[in-house]
Amino acid sequence: EHSTEHIYNEIAYPLGEGVMEGYNGTIFAYGQTGSGKSFTMQGVVDPSSQKGIIPRAFEHIFQSVQCAENTKFLLRASYLEIYNDLLGADTKQKLE
């Protein structure tokens, strides 16, 4: 029932602040199919109030980098989406 902005401000913003201090950060979205994980993470461009956590985090981090003086940054991001039904029937088989 919360907006992506609220979720970002409560959960991801403090994580982004930690990232800017040199800590690693991870946001892990887990839940049933159709529960809103992709929308929460990606959102939509228009209206901007429905931007997801990922675009909000990128804006936050790049604004912080832009404001920093006498500091070098190495930014690295990854995104992995796994669908259980694509893993196959044999759960003991290694995923290539």
C-alpha positions in Angstrom: 0.0 0.0 0.0 3.1 2.3 0.1 4.5 4.3 -2.8 7.9 3.5 -4.3 9.0 6.9 -3.0 8.0 5.9 0.6 9.7 2.6 0.3 12.9 4.2 -1.1 13.0 6.8 1.6 12.5 4.3 4.4 14.7 1.4 3.2 17.0 2.3 0.2 18.0 5.9 1.0 19.9 4.9 4.2 21.5 2.1 2.2 22.6 4.6 -0.5 24.1 6.8 2.2 26.1 3.8 3.4 27.2 3.1 -0.1 28.5 6.7 -0.4 30.6 6.0 2.8 32.2 3.0 1.1 30.0 0.1 2.2 28.5 -2.4 -0.1 24.7 -2.4 -0.4 22.2 -4.9 -1.6 18.5 -4.7 -2.1 16.9 -8.1 -2.4 13.3 -8.3 -3.6 11.6 -11.7 -3.0 8.0 -12.8 -3.2 5.3 -14.5 -5.2 4.8 -13.9 -8.9 2.6 -10.9 -9.4 3.3 -9.3 -6.0 4.9 -6.2 -7.4 8.7 -6.8 -7.1 9.6 -5.7 -10.6 7.4 -2.7 -10.4 8.8 -1.7 -7.1 12.4 -2.1 -8.3 11.9 -0.6 -11.8 8.8 1.5 -11.7 7.7 3.6 -14.6 9.2 6.9 -16.0 5.9 8.8 -16.1 4.6 9.8 -13.7 7.9 10.4 -11.9 6.2 9.6 -8.6 6.2 6.0 -9.7 9.9 5.7 -10.4 11.2 2.5 -8.9 13.9 2.0 -6.4 16.7 1.4 -9.0 16.3 4.8 -10.8 15.9 6.6 -7.5 19.1 4.9 -6.1 21.0 5.9 -9.3 19.8 9.5 -9.0 20.8 9.6 -5.3 24.2 8.1 -5.9 25.1 10.2 -8.9 24.0 13.4 -7.2 26.2 12.5 -4.3 29.1 11.8 -6.5 28.6 15.1 -8.4 28.7 17.0 -5.1 31.8 15.3 -3.7 35.1 17.0 -3.8 38.6 15.5 -3.9 37.1 12.0 -4.0 37.3 9.2 -6.5 34.5 6.7 -6.9 34.2 3.3 -8.5 30.5 2.5 -9.1 29.4 -0.9 -9.9 25.8 -2.2 -10.1 24.3 -5.5 -11.1 20.8 -6.8 -11.5 19.7 -10.4 -11.6 16.2 -11.7 -12.0 15.5 -15.4 -11.6 12.2 -17.1 -12.3 11.7 -20.3 -10.5 9.8 -21.9 -13.4 12.8 -21.3 -15.6 15.1 -23.3 -13.4 13.8 -26.6 -14.6 12.2 -29.7 -13.0 15.5 -31.1 -11.6 16.3 -28.6 -8.8 19.6 -30.5 -8.1 20.9 -29.8 -11.6 23.4 -26.9 -11.9 22.2 -23.7 -13.4 24.3 -22.6 -16.3 
